[in-house]
């Protein structure tokens, strides 16, 4: 159920996922448990590095 929740929307935080699971299942699930299980499934909270734009002058160099 955790994998299905994350695959629907990847922008959710671990806290909101834990709250969703608590309301749907009726179980007390901590955010640490959610993070640990997501890492075990291969989901990691990483952001792409912003790279500077290459101008025509820099491309010639």
mmJSON file of the N, C-alpha and C atoms, coordinates in Angstrom:
{"data_MODEL":{"atom_site":{
"group_PDB":["ATOM","ATOM","ATOM","ATOM","ATOM","ATOM","ATOM","ATOM","ATOM","ATOM","ATOM","ATOM","ATOM","ATOM","ATOM","ATOM","ATOM","ATOM","ATOM","ATOM","ATOM","ATOM","ATOM","ATOM","ATOM","ATOM","ATOM","ATOM","ATOM","ATOM","ATOM","ATOM","ATOM","ATOM","ATOM","ATOM","ATOM","ATOM","ATOM","ATOM","ATOM","ATOM","ATOM","ATOM","ATOM","ATOM","ATOM","ATOM","ATOM","ATOM","ATOM","ATOM","ATOM","ATOM","ATOM","ATOM","ATOM","ATOM","ATOM","ATOM","ATOM","ATOM","ATOM","ATOM","ATOM","ATOM","ATOM","ATOM","ATOM","ATOM","ATOM","ATOM","ATOM","ATOM","ATOM","ATOM","ATOM","ATOM","ATOM","ATOM","ATOM","ATOM","ATOM","ATOM","ATOM","ATOM","ATOM","ATOM","ATOM","ATOM","ATOM","ATOM","ATOM","ATOM","ATOM","ATOM","ATOM","ATOM","ATOM","ATOM","ATOM","ATOM","ATOM","ATOM","ATOM","ATOM","ATOM","ATOM","ATOM","ATOM","ATOM","ATOM","ATOM","ATOM","ATOM","ATOM","ATOM","ATOM","ATOM","ATOM","ATOM","ATOM","ATOM","ATOM","ATOM","ATOM","ATOM","ATOM","ATOM","ATOM","ATOM","ATOM","ATOM","ATOM","ATOM","ATOM","ATOM","ATOM","ATOM","ATOM","ATOM","ATOM","ATOM","ATOM","ATOM","ATOM","ATOM","ATOM","ATOM","ATOM","ATOM","ATOM","ATOM","ATOM","ATOM","ATOM","ATOM","ATOM","ATOM","ATOM","ATOM","ATOM","ATOM","ATOM","ATOM","ATOM","ATOM","ATOM","ATOM","ATOM","ATOM","ATOM","ATOM","ATOM","ATOM","ATOM","ATOM","ATOM","ATOM","ATOM","ATOM","ATOM","ATOM"],
"id":[1,2,3,4,5,6,7,8,9,10,11,12,13,14,15,16,17,18,19,20,21,22,23,24,25,26,27,28,29,30,31,32,33,34,35,36,37,38,39,40,41,42,43,44,45,46,47,48,49,50,51,52,53,54,55,56,57,58,59,60,61,62,63,64,65,66,67,68,69,70,71,72,73,74,75,76,77,78,79,80,81,82,83,84,85,86,87,88,89,90,91,92,93,94,95,96,97,98,99,100,101,102,103,104,105,106,107,108,109,110,111,112,113,114,115,116,117,118,119,120,121,122,123,124,125,126,127,128,129,130,131,132,133,134,135,136,137,138,139,140,141,142,143,144,145,146,147,148,149,150,151,152,153,154,155,156,157,158,159,160,161,162,163,164,165,166,167,168,169,170,171,172,173,174,175,176,177,178,179,180,181,182,183],
"type_symbol":["N","C","C","N","C","C","N","C","C","N","C","C","N","C","C","N","C","C","N","C","C","N","C","C","N","C","C","N","C","C","N","C","C","N","C","C","N","C","C","N","C","C","N","C","C","N","C","C","N","C","C","N","C","C","N","C","C","N","C","C","N","C","C","N","C","C","N","C","C","N","C","C","N","C","C","N","C","C","N","C","C","N","C","C","N","C","C","N","C","C","N","C","C","N","C","C","N","C","C","N","C","C","N","C","C","N","C","C","N","C","C","N","C","C","N","C","C","N","C","C","N","C","C","N","C","C","N","C","C","N","C","C","N","C","C","N","C","C","N","C","C","N","C","C","N","C","C","N","C","C","N","C","C","N","C","C","N","C","C","N","C","C","N","C","C","N","C","C","N","C","C","N","C","C","N","C","C","N","C","C","N","C","C"],
"label_atom_id":["N","CA","C","N","CA","C","N","CA","C","N","CA","C","N","CA","C","N","CA","C","N","CA","C","N","CA","C","N","CA","C","N","CA","C","N","CA","C","N","CA","C","N","CA","C","N","CA","C","N","CA","C","N","CA","C","N","CA","C","N","CA","C","N","CA","C","N","CA","C","N","CA","C","N","CA","C","N","CA","C","N","CA","C","N","CA","C","N","CA","C","N","CA","C","N","CA","C","N","CA","C","N","CA","C","N","CA","C","N","CA","C","N","CA","C","N","CA","C","N","CA","C","N","CA","C","N","CA","C","N","CA","C","N","CA","C","N","CA","C","N","CA","C","N","CA","C","N","CA","C","N","CA","C","N","CA","C","N","CA","C","N","CA","C","N","CA","C","N","CA","C","N","CA","C","N","CA","C","N","CA","C","N","CA","C","N","CA","C","N","CA","C","N","CA","C","N","CA","C","N","CA","C","N","CA","C","N","CA","C","N","CA","C"],
"label_alt_id":[null,null,null,null,null,null,null,null,null,null,null,null,null,null,null,null,null,null,null,null,null,null,null,null,null,null,null,null,null,null,null,null,null,null,null,null,null,null,null,null,null,null,null,null,null,null,null,null,null,null,null,null,null,null,null,null,null,null,null,null,null,null,null,null,null,null,null,null,null,null,null,null,null,null,null,null,null,null,null,null,null,null,null,null,null,null,null,null,null,null,null,null,null,null,null,null,null,null,null,null,null,null,null,null,null,null,null,null,null,null,null,null,null,null,null,null,null,null,null,null,null,null,null,null,null,null,null,null,null,null,null,null,null,null,null,null,null,null,null,null,null,null,null,null,null,null,null,null,null,null,null,null,null,null,null,null,null,null,null,null,null,null,null,null,null,null,null,null,null,null,null,null,null,null,null,null,null,null,null,null,null,null,null],
"label_comp_id":["UNK","UNK","UNK","UNK","UNK","UNK","UNK","UNK","UNK","UNK","UNK","UNK","UNK","UNK","UNK","UNK","UNK","UNK","UNK","UNK","UNK","UNK","UNK","UNK","UNK","UNK","UNK","UNK","UNK","UNK","UNK","UNK","UNK","UNK","UNK","UNK","UNK","UNK","UNK","UNK","UNK","UNK","UNK","UNK","UNK","UNK","UNK","UNK","UNK","UNK","UNK","UNK","UNK","UNK","UNK","UNK","UNK","UNK","UNK","UNK","UNK","UNK","UNK","UNK","UNK","UNK","UNK","UNK","UNK","UNK","UNK","UNK","UNK","UNK","UNK","UNK","UNK","UNK","UNK","UNK","UNK","UNK","UNK","UNK","UNK","UNK","UNK","UNK","UNK","UNK","UNK","UNK","UNK","UNK","UNK","UNK","UNK","UNK","UNK","UNK","UNK","UNK","UNK","UNK","UNK","UNK","UNK","UNK","UNK","UNK","UNK","UNK","UNK","UNK","UNK","UNK","UNK","UNK","UNK","UNK","UNK","UNK","UNK","UNK","UNK","UNK","UNK","UNK","UNK","UNK","UNK","UNK","UNK","UNK","UNK","UNK","UNK","UNK","UNK","UNK","UNK","UNK","UNK","UNK","UNK","UNK","UNK","UNK","UNK","UNK","UNK","UNK","UNK","UNK","UNK","UNK","UNK","UNK","UNK","UNK","UNK","UNK","UNK","UNK","UNK","UNK","UNK","UNK","UNK","UNK","UNK","UNK","UNK","UNK","UNK","UNK","UNK","UNK","UNK","UNK","UNK","UNK","UNK"],
"label_asym_id":["A","A","A","A","A","A","A","A","A","A","A","A","A","A","A","A","A","A","A","A","A","A","A","A","A","A","A","A","A","A","A","A","A","A","A","A","A","A","A","A","A","A","A","A","A","A","A","A","A","A","A","A","A","A","A","A","A","A","A","A","A","A","A","A","A","A","A","A","A","A","A","A","A","A","A","A","A","A","A","A","A","A","A","A","A","A","A","A","A","A","A","A","A","A","A","A","A","A","A","A","A","A","A","A","A","A","A","A","A","A","A","A","A","A","A","A","A","A","A","A","A","A","A","A","A","A","A","A","A","A","A","A","A","A","A","A","A","A","A","A","A","A","A","A","A","A","A","A","A","A","A","A","A","A","A","A","A","A","A","A","A","A","A","A","A","A","A","A","A","A","A","A","A","A","A","A","A","A","A","A","A","A","A"],
"label_entity_id":["1","1","1","1","1","1","1","1","1","1","1","1","1","1","1","1","1","1","1","1","1","1","1","1","1","1","1","1","1","1","1","1","1","1","1","1","1","1","1","1","1","1","1","1","1","1","1","1","1","1","1","1","1","1","1","1","1","1","1","1","1","1","1","1","1","1","1","1","1","1","1","1","1","1","1","1","1","1","1","1","1","1","1","1","1","1","1","1","1","1","1","1","1","1","1","1","1","1","1","1","1","1","1","1","1","1","1","1","1","1","1","1","1","1","1","1","1","1","1","1","1","1","1","1","1","1","1","1","1","1","1","1","1","1","1","1","1","1","1","1","1","1","1","1","1","1","1","1","1","1","1","1","1","1","1","1","1","1","1","1","1","1","1","1","1","1","1","1","1","1","1","1","1","1","1","1","1","1","1","1","1","1","1"],
"label_seq_id":[1,1,1,2,2,2,3,3,3,4,4,4,5,5,5,6,6,6,7,7,7,8,8,8,9,9,9,10,10,10,11,11,11,12,12,12,13,13,13,14,14,14,15,15,15,16,16,16,17,17,17,18,18,18,19,19,19,20,20,20,21,21,21,22,22,22,23,23,23,24,24,24,25,25,25,26,26,26,27,27,27,28,28,28,29,29,29,30,30,30,31,31,31,32,32,32,33,33,33,34,34,34,35,35,35,36,36,36,37,37,37,38,38,38,39,39,39,40,40,40,41,41,41,42,42,42,43,43,43,44,44,44,45,45,45,46,46,46,47,47,47,48,48,48,49,49,49,50,50,50,51,51,51,52,52,52,53,53,53,54,54,54,55,55,55,56,56,56,57,57,57,58,58,58,59,59,59,60,60,60,61,61,61],
"pdbx_PDB_ins_code":[null,null,null,null,null,null,null,null,null,null,null,null,null,null,null,null,null,null,null,null,null,null,null,null,null,null,null,null,null,null,null,null,null,null,null,null,null,null,null,null,null,null,null,null,null,null,null,null,null,null,null,null,null,null,null,null,null,null,null,null,null,null,null,null,null,null,null,null,null,null,null,null,null,null,null,null,null,null,null,null,null,null,null,null,null,null,null,null,null,null,null,null,null,null,null,null,null,null,null,null,null,null,null,null,null,null,null,null,null,null,null,null,null,null,null,null,null,null,null,null,null,null,null,null,null,null,null,null,null,null,null,null,null,null,null,null,null,null,null,null,null,null,null,null,null,null,null,null,null,null,null,null,null,null,null,null,null,null,null,null,null,null,null,null,null,null,null,null,null,null,null,null,null,null,null,null,null,null,null,null,null,null,null],
"Cartn_x":[0.822,0.0,0.874,2.009,2.937,3.48,3.855,4.392,3.333,2.101,1.008,0.771,0.847,0.652,1.735,2.978,4.092,4.069,3.704,3.704,2.608,1.534,0.475,0.951,1.636,2.157,3.466,4.535,5.88,6.226,5.365,5.659,5.266,4.678,4.237,5.425,5.293,6.33,6.069,7.064,6.925,5.843,5.712,4.679,3.278,3.06,1.725,1.415,2.427,2.216,1.854,2.537,2.244,0.823,0.396,-0.974,-2.004,-1.721,-2.642,-2.781,-1.662,-1.704,-2.413,-2.234,-2.897,-4.404,-4.874,-6.316,-6.917,-6.19,-6.762,-6.681,-5.588,-5.404,-5.827,-5.8,-6.126,-4.976,-3.759,-2.571,-1.712,-0.953,-0.014,1.31,1.644,2.865,3.673,4.936,5.768,6.378,6.8,7.423,8.782,9.45,10.737,10.562,9.505,9.222,8.929,8.172,7.846,9.117,10.0,11.264,12.121,12.229,13.051,12.526,11.234,10.644,10.77,10.63,10.78,12.208,13.177,14.574,14.831,14.203,14.343,13.744,12.697,12.061,12.788,13.753,14.5,14.064,13.173,12.757,13.642,14.239,15.104,14.696,14.758,14.395,15.569,15.755,16.872,16.341,17.044,16.689,17.813,17.466,18.47,19.301,20.554,21.456,21.218,21.108,20.92,22.265,22.274,23.499,23.39,24.503,24.432,24.213,23.535,23.313,24.614,24.806,26.011,25.692,26.428,26.233,27.004,26.743,27.436,28.938,29.295,30.706,31.409,30.765,31.364,31.401,30.435,30.421,31.588,31.947,33.061,34.389,34.515,35.731,35.944],
"Cartn_y":[-1.189,0.0,1.264,1.178,2.304,2.599,1.571,1.748,2.335,1.916,2.433,3.914,4.304,5.697,6.59,6.132,6.929,7.001,5.922,5.925,6.831,7.052,7.953,9.403,9.821,11.197,11.196,11.504,11.461,12.723,13.72,14.988,14.986,13.913,13.859,13.722,14.312,14.162,12.891,12.489,11.277,11.465,12.672,12.949,12.78,13.309,13.199,11.758,11.018,9.606,8.824,9.113,8.433,8.741,9.99,10.36,9.658,9.577,8.883,7.411,6.78,5.365,5.156,6.1,5.98,6.091,6.99,7.143,5.972,5.455,4.376,3.027,2.762,1.46,1.445,2.605,2.66,2.23,2.207,1.815,3.041,2.99,4.056,3.771,4.582,4.399,5.682,5.584,6.77,7.178,8.438,8.937,8.282,7.908,7.222,5.87,5.164,3.869,4.039,5.076,5.335,5.622,6.472,6.799,5.558,4.752,3.541,2.572,2.379,1.46,1.996,3.309,3.898,3.751,3.932,3.74,2.285,1.378,-0.037,-0.404,0.325,0.078,0.766,1.628,2.306,3.729,4.277,5.66,6.531,7.559,8.462,9.896,10.753,12.163,12.959,12.968,13.695,14.727,15.838,16.888,17.029,17.364,17.537,18.782,18.717,19.847,20.852,22.133,23.151,23.463,23.463,23.697,25.031,25.753,27.048,26.849,27.818,27.767,28.064,27.439,27.66,28.686,29.789,30.817,30.419,31.087,30.789,31.03,32.076,32.386,31.283,30.773,29.696,28.375,28.165,26.925,26.92,28.088,28.169,27.884,28.308,28.09,26.611],
"Cartn_z":[0.0,0.0,0.0,0.659,0.685,-0.706,-1.433,-2.783,-3.71,-3.555,-4.381,-4.096,-2.821,-2.436,-3.027,-2.983,-3.491,-5.01,-5.67,-7.131,-7.691,-6.929,-7.388,-7.419,-6.373,-6.339,-5.575,-6.266,-5.683,-4.912,-4.924,-4.259,-2.788,-2.299,-0.91,0.033,1.212,2.222,3.024,3.795,4.609,5.666,6.181,7.184,6.606,5.416,4.811,4.413,3.989,3.655,4.909,6.023,7.283,7.746,7.593,7.978,7.104,5.792,4.88,5.257,5.562,5.948,7.282,8.191,9.492,9.358,8.493,8.32,7.55,6.569,5.764,6.465,7.189,7.83,9.296,9.933,11.34,12.237,11.713,12.473,12.749,13.852,14.167,13.462,12.474,11.697,11.811,12.203,12.357,11.019,10.958,9.734,9.506,10.59,10.463,9.8,10.152,9.54,8.056,7.721,6.317,5.535,6.08,5.397,5.217,6.253,6.19,5.142,5.085,4.109,2.684,2.519,1.187,0.687,1.575,1.185,0.813,1.537,1.227,-0.122,-0.532,-1.828,-2.973,-2.654,-3.699,-3.962,-3.143,-3.29,-2.407,-2.997,-2.256,-2.572,-1.589,-1.766,-2.268,-3.552,-4.153,-5.13,-5.211,-6.16,-7.167,-8.386,-9.435,-9.16,-9.504,-9.314,-10.429,-10.067,-11.094,-11.736,-13.048,-13.795,-14.53,-14.658,-15.352,-16.849,-17.443,-18.888,-19.624,-20.745,-21.541,-22.631,-22.608,-23.629,-24.895,-25.975,-27.239,-27.111,-26.364,-26.163,-25.391,-24.333,-23.548,-24.326,-25.192,-25.993,-26.989,-27.529,-28.458,-27.766,-26.512,-25.759,-25.504],
"occupancy":[1.0,1.0,1.0,1.0,1.0,1.0,1.0,1.0,1.0,1.0,1.0,1.0,1.0,1.0,1.0,1.0,1.0,1.0,1.0,1.0,1.0,1.0,1.0,1.0,1.0,1.0,1.0,1.0,1.0,1.0,1.0,1.0,1.0,1.0,1.0,1.0,1.0,1.0,1.0,1.0,1.0,1.0,1.0,1.0,1.0,1.0,1.0,1.0,1.0,1.0,1.0,1.0,1.0,1.0,1.0,1.0,1.0,1.0,1.0,1.0,1.0,1.0,1.0,1.0,1.0,1.0,1.0,1.0,1.0,1.0,1.0,1.0,1.0,1.0,1.0,1.0,1.0,1.0,1.0,1.0,1.0,1.0,1.0,1.0,1.0,1.0,1.0,1.0,1.0,1.0,1.0,1.0,1.0,1.0,1.0,1.0,1.0,1.0,1.0,1.0,1.0,1.0,1.0,1.0,1.0,1.0,1.0,1.0,1.0,1.0,1.0,1.0,1.0,1.0,1.0,1.0,1.0,1.0,1.0,1.0,1.0,1.0,1.0,1.0,1.0,1.0,1.0,1.0,1.0,1.0,1.0,1.0,1.0,1.0,1.0,1.0,1.0,1.0,1.0,1.0,1.0,1.0,1.0,1.0,1.0,1.0,1.0,1.0,1.0,1.0,1.0,1.0,1.0,1.0,1.0,1.0,1.0,1.0,1.0,1.0,1.0,1.0,1.0,1.0,1.0,1.0,1.0,1.0,1.0,1.0,1.0,1.0,1.0,1.0,1.0,1.0,1.0,1.0,1.0,1.0,1.0,1.0,1.0],
"B_iso_or_equiv":[0.0,0.0,0.0,0.0,0.0,0.0,0.0,0.0,0.0,0.0,0.0,0.0,0.0,0.0,0.0,0.0,0.0,0.0,0.0,0.0,0.0,0.0,0.0,0.0,0.0,0.0,0.0,0.0,0.0,0.0,0.0,0.0,0.0,0.0,0.0,0.0,0.0,0.0,0.0,0.0,0.0,0.0,0.0,0.0,0.0,0.0,0.0,0.0,0.0,0.0,0.0,0.0,0.0,0.0,0.0,0.0,0.0,0.0,0.0,0.0,0.0,0.0,0.0,0.0,0.0,0.0,0.0,0.0,0.0,0.0,0.0,0.0,0.0,0.0,0.0,0.0,0.0,0.0,0.0,0.0,0.0,0.0,0.0,0.0,0.0,0.0,0.0,0.0,0.0,0.0,0.0,0.0,0.0,0.0,0.0,0.0,0.0,0.0,0.0,0.0,0.0,0.0,0.0,0.0,0.0,0.0,0.0,0.0,0.0,0.0,0.0,0.0,0.0,0.0,0.0,0.0,0.0,0.0,0.0,0.0,0.0,0.0,0.0,0.0,0.0,0.0,0.0,0.0,0.0,0.0,0.0,0.0,0.0,0.0,0.0,0.0,0.0,0.0,0.0,0.0,0.0,0.0,0.0,0.0,0.0,0.0,0.0,0.0,0.0,0.0,0.0,0.0,0.0,0.0,0.0,0.0,0.0,0.0,0.0,0.0,0.0,0.0,0.0,0.0,0.0,0.0,0.0,0.0,0.0,0.0,0.0,0.0,0.0,0.0,0.0,0.0,0.0,0.0,0.0,0.0,0.0,0.0,0.0],
"pdbx_formal_charge":[null,null,null,null,null,null,null,null,null,null,null,null,null,null,null,null,null,null,null,null,null,null,null,null,null,null,null,null,null,null,null,null,null,null,null,null,null,null,null,null,null,null,null,null,null,null,null,null,null,null,null,null,null,null,null,null,null,null,null,null,null,null,null,null,null,null,null,null,null,null,null,null,null,null,null,null,null,null,null,null,null,null,null,null,null,null,null,null,null,null,null,null,null,null,null,null,null,null,null,null,null,null,null,null,null,null,null,null,null,null,null,null,null,null,null,null,null,null,null,null,null,null,null,null,null,null,null,null,null,null,null,null,null,null,null,null,null,null,null,null,null,null,null,null,null,null,null,null,null,null,null,null,null,null,null,null,null,null,null,null,null,null,null,null,null,null,null,null,null,null,null,null,null,null,null,null,null,null,null,null,null,null,null],
"auth_seq_id":[1,1,1,2,2,2,3,3,3,4,4,4,5,5,5,6,6,6,7,7,7,8,8,8,9,9,9,10,10,10,11,11,11,12,12,12,13,13,13,14,14,14,15,15,15,16,16,16,17,17,17,18,18,18,19,19,19,20,20,20,21,21,21,22,22,22,23,23,23,24,24,24,25,25,25,26,26,26,27,27,27,28,28,28,29,29,29,30,30,30,31,31,31,32,32,32,33,33,33,34,34,34,35,35,35,36,36,36,37,37,37,38,38,38,39,39,39,40,40,40,41,41,41,42,42,42,43,43,43,44,44,44,45,45,45,46,46,46,47,47,47,48,48,48,49,49,49,50,50,50,51,51,51,52,52,52,53,53,53,54,54,54,55,55,55,56,56,56,57,57,57,58,58,58,59,59,59,60,60,60,61,61,61],
"auth_comp_id":["UNK","UNK","UNK","UNK","UNK","UNK","UNK","UNK","UNK","UNK","UNK","UNK","UNK","UNK","UNK","UNK","UNK","UNK","UNK","UNK","UNK","UNK","UNK","UNK","UNK","UNK","UNK","UNK","UNK","UNK","UNK","UNK","UNK","UNK","UNK","UNK","UNK","UNK","UNK","UNK","UNK","UNK","UNK","UNK","UNK","UNK","UNK","UNK","UNK","UNK","UNK","UNK","UNK","UNK","UNK","UNK","UNK","UNK","UNK","UNK","UNK","UNK","UNK","UNK","UNK","UNK","UNK","UNK","UNK","UNK","UNK","UNK","UNK","UNK","UNK","UNK","UNK","UNK","UNK","UNK","UNK","UNK","UNK","UNK","UNK","UNK","UNK","UNK","UNK","UNK","UNK","UNK","UNK","UNK","UNK","UNK","UNK","UNK","UNK","UNK","UNK","UNK","UNK","UNK","UNK","UNK","UNK","UNK","UNK","UNK","UNK","UNK","UNK","UNK","UNK","UNK","UNK","UNK","UNK","UNK","UNK","UNK","UNK","UNK","UNK","UNK","UNK","UNK","UNK","UNK","UNK","UNK","UNK","UNK","UNK","UNK","UNK","UNK","UNK","UNK","UNK","UNK","UNK","UNK","UNK","UNK","UNK","UNK","UNK","UNK","UNK","UNK","UNK","UNK","UNK","UNK","UNK","UNK","UNK","UNK","UNK","UNK","UNK","UNK","UNK","UNK","UNK","UNK","UNK","UNK","UNK","UNK","UNK","UNK","UNK","UNK","UNK","UNK","UNK","UNK","UNK","UNK","UNK"],
"auth_asym_id":["A","A","A","A","A","A","A","A","A","A","A","A","A","A","A","A","A","A","A","A","A","A","A","A","A","A","A","A","A","A","A","A","A","A","A","A","A","A","A","A","A","A","A","A","A","A","A","A","A","A","A","A","A","A","A","A","A","A","A","A","A","A","A","A","A","A","A","A","A","A","A","A","A","A","A","A","A","A","A","A","A","A","A","A","A","A","A","A","A","A","A","A","A","A","A","A","A","A","A","A","A","A","A","A","A","A","A","A","A","A","A","A","A","A","A","A","A","A","A","A","A","A","A","A","A","A","A","A","A","A","A","A","A","A","A","A","A","A","A","A","A","A","A","A","A","A","A","A","A","A","A","A","A","A","A","A","A","A","A","A","A","A","A","A","A","A","A","A","A","A","A","A","A","A","A","A","A","A","A","A","A","A","A"],
"auth_atom_id":["N","CA","C","N","CA","C","N","CA","C","N","CA","C","N","CA","C","N","CA","C","N","CA","C","N","CA","C","N","CA","C","N","CA","C","N","CA","C","N","CA","C","N","CA","C","N","CA","C","N","CA","C","N","CA","C","N","CA","C","N","CA","C","N","CA","C","N","CA","C","N","CA","C","N","CA","C","N","CA","C","N","CA","C","N","CA","C","N","CA","C","N","CA","C","N","CA","C","N","CA","C","N","CA","C","N","CA","C","N","CA","C","N","CA","C","N","CA","C","N","CA","C","N","CA","C","N","CA","C","N","CA","C","N","CA","C","N","CA","C","N","CA","C","N","CA","C","N","CA","C","N","CA","C","N","CA","C","N","CA","C","N","CA","C","N","CA","C","N","CA","C","N","CA","C","N","CA","C","N","CA","C","N","CA","C","N","CA","C","N","CA","C","N","CA","C","N","CA","C","N","CA","C","N","CA","C","N","CA","C","N","CA","C"],
"pdbx_PDB_model_num":[1,1,1,1,1,1,1,1,1,1,1,1,1,1,1,1,1,1,1,1,1,1,1,1,1,1,1,1,1,1,1,1,1,1,1,1,1,1,1,1,1,1,1,1,1,1,1,1,1,1,1,1,1,1,1,1,1,1,1,1,1,1,1,1,1,1,1,1,1,1,1,1,1,1,1,1,1,1,1,1,1,1,1,1,1,1,1,1,1,1,1,1,1,1,1,1,1,1,1,1,1,1,1,1,1,1,1,1,1,1,1,1,1,1,1,1,1,1,1,1,1,1,1,1,1,1,1,1,1,1,1,1,1,1,1,1,1,1,1,1,1,1,1,1,1,1,1,1,1,1,1,1,1,1,1,1,1,1,1,1,1,1,1,1,1,1,1,1,1,1,1,1,1,1,1,1,1,1,1,1,1,1,1]
}}}
